[in-house]
Structures are given as C-alpha cells and as structure tokens.
Amino acid sequence: MEPFKQLTGIVAPVDRVNVDTDAIIPKQFLKRIERSGFGQFLFYEWRFFENGEVNPDFEPNKPRYQGASVLISRANFGCGSSREHAPWAILDYGFKCVIAPSFADIFYNNCFKNGILPLKLTEEQVEELFQRTAKHEGYKLTVDLENKRLTDEFGLDIAFDIDEHRRQFLLLGLDDIGLTLQHEDKIAAYERERAAY
C-alpha cells in the first residue's frame, strides 16, 4: 500500500444518500480474484445506460470531473452488503479520498485497509463542498492527513479528526499484513524456538 500523507485533487460529486455497495460495484462484476480491474465498473448502472452508452448526466462522467481523486457524497455512504470490492473499485477508478457525513462501518474499515481515506465531515461542511464543487470548474481540495486539515485555493480551511491508529496506518502505507510484517524478526524467532511443532 502506498503511504497517504497529502493529496491535492479534483473533486467529483455523487449527490445521493445511502449509496450502497451494489451501486458502487454491481454484483455481476464480482468475478475477479485480484484487486485490480474493478474501476471500470464503478457506479456502473449510473455511469452507463442499458445499451452501454455513457450517461452524460451522471456527475463523475462530466468532463469537468475527469481525473478526480476526491469523491464527495451524502450520508451513509457504502451501506449494504459488506463487499471489499467496493473500495477496490473506488481506488482502481482513481479516488483516494471519499468525503461524506457518515459511512457504513464495514465499508469505512475496508477503506483504511485499502489505502483510501474515508473522511467524515458535518452535513454543513459537506454541503459547502458541494456548493464549491458546482461553482468552480476543476475544483480541487488539498487533503493534508499529516496536519489533519482540508483546504482549497478559495480560503476553505477545515480541521478534521480521525482515529490516530488508522491515521498512522495510512501515513505509513500499512495494511494488516504490513503491520504484521513489521514484527517479522520476532515471528521468525518464535517459529525457530518451536520448530518441533
């Protein structure tokens, strides 16, 4: 996993509440065993019409949001089934930070395990971001995880809070396996002492 310290990126909106994991990555695309390749199916039923043509009215499809790495949405983002493919699809598409007033617990935890920062802000702060994203074409946010601040070039400056343990995971680029491997020498010593078992 790559360390996440600071990100400056274009913001794309998905102005919906209760965005569930089946909307994020529909079940028919859960056939891959590796973590890559899911980005092309992100929000598939919203991004495309039934005939496969791109839906120009879905916000992230609009030219002004191309290359976005910050996603903003409404309350209860990532609800529904507990599929880890949802953060895989978000990351593979190019989003490294998702901002919403609230997240489903399992989705929220899975984001940290996959190098995505799920950032909880108040309803009012999220609404402000939606307004700024609509007003300024190519609107960018800087997400500074080291200093726990969210800023833009128009004077926005929001301090955010995040669990310190999870913050360190992202800053160091560690997942659960990476954390375990930090103790590889102790694990090897333990196994040497118990070779007979």
N, C-alpha and C positions, 0 to 999 in steps of 0.2 A: 504494500500500500504506500502511496506517496504521502509525505507529510503535508498537512494543510496548515499554513501559517497565515497567509494573506491572499485574498482573491479580489481582483477587480474585474468585473464582467458585466455584460449587457444583461438586463433583467427582462424576463418573459413572464407574462401573467397567464394564469389559468383561474379565471374569476368564478369559481364554483366551490360550494361547501361539500363536505362528505365525499371527496374524491377517493374512491375505493381502489384497492389493488387490482381489481379486474379491469377497471378503466385505465389504470396506469399500464398494465401489461395483460391483455386478454388471455384467457386460459388456453386458447388454441395455439399459442406461440410458446408454450412451456415445454418444448420438446428437446431443447439443447441441454447438454450436461455441463458445458463450460459457462463462465460468467459473461462472456462477450457475445456480441451479436444481437442483443435484445433491444438496443436503442432504436433500431429501425421500426420496431413495433410499439414504441412508447405512445400512449394515448391513441392507439390505432383507430378505434372506432370514432374518435372525434377528429383525428387528423385527416382521415380519408372517407370518401363516400363509398357506398357499397360496390360501385363499379371500379374502385381502386384509384380514382382521381383524387388529387389533393383538395381538401376543403379549405378554400381561401378565407373563410370566416373564422376558423379556429385560430385564436390569437398567436400561438407559437409558430403557425405557418406563415404569418405575415412577414414580408421582407425586413421590416424594422427590427424584428426579434431574432433574425438569423445569427447563429453563433453565440446565443445566450448561454451563460453558465450559472445564472442565478434564476431560480423559479420562485414566483410568489403565488400563493393560493389562499384559500379561506380555511375555516375551522374544520378540524377532524380529518386532516389530510392523511391518506394512507390507511383508511379504515378497511374493513372487510377481511378477507382471508389473509393468513399470515405468510404469504409467499415472499421469499427473499428475492425473487426475480424482479420485484418492483424497484428496489434500489439499484439492482444491476442494470435495469433498463434506463433509469434516470441517469446514472453515471455514464453508461455507454453512449447515451444521446449527447452528453456534454455538460449536464448540470452537476455542479459540485456543491451547491448550497440550495436548500429549499427553505423558504420562509413562509410561515403560517402562524395563526394564533394558537393552534393546537394540532397535535398529531396522535394517531393511534399508537399505542405503546409498542407493539411489536415492530411496526414499521420504523418508529423512532429509533429503537435499539438497533435494528438492522442497518440503518443509515450509518451510524458510527462504525459498525463492523465492516463497512464497505468504503469508508473514506469520504462520506458525504456529511456535510454539516446541516442538520435539521435545526433551524433557528426559530425559537418561539418568541413572538412579539405580541403586544396587545392588539386587540381589534383595531384600535385607533391608529396605531403605528403602521399596521398592515394596510389600512385604508389610505394612509398618507403615501405609502409606497405605490399603491395602485394609481393614485392621482398623479404622482410624479412620473410614473412609467407612461401613462397616457399623454401627459403634457410634453415630454421631451423625447423626441425620436432618438433611438440608440441610447436610452437612459442606462447609466452604469452605476453600480454600487461597489464600494470597497468594503469587503468583509475582513476585518482585522481580528483574527482569533487570538493572537498573542496579547493584544490590548483590550479585547472584548468590546470593540466598537464597530459601528456600522456608519459609513459616511458616503456622501456624494459630493459632486462639484458645485452644488447649489446651496450648500450650508447645512445639509442634514447631518446630524451627529447624535447617534443613539448608542447608549451603553447597553449591552445585553449581558445576561447572566447565563451561565452554563455549568453543569456539574464538572468539577475540576478533574476528576478521574477521566471522564470522557474527553474533556478538552485536551488532556495530556496524550491520550490515545491518538487523537487527530494530529496534534502538533508533532508527535514523533513518528507518525505514519504506521502505527501498530494496530493489528487486529489481535484476536485472541491467540492465534498461533504465534504471531510475532512476539507477543508478551511472554508466552511460554518459552520461546527460544532464547529470550534474554537470560534464562537460567539453564541453558544447555549444558554448561560445565557441571553444575550441581546434579542435573538429571543423569548425566553420563557417570558421575562418581557414584551415585546411588545405585545405578544398574550394575556397575562393576562390583560393588560390595555384595550384591545379591545375584551373582551370576548363576549360582546353582538353581535358582528358581526360574 
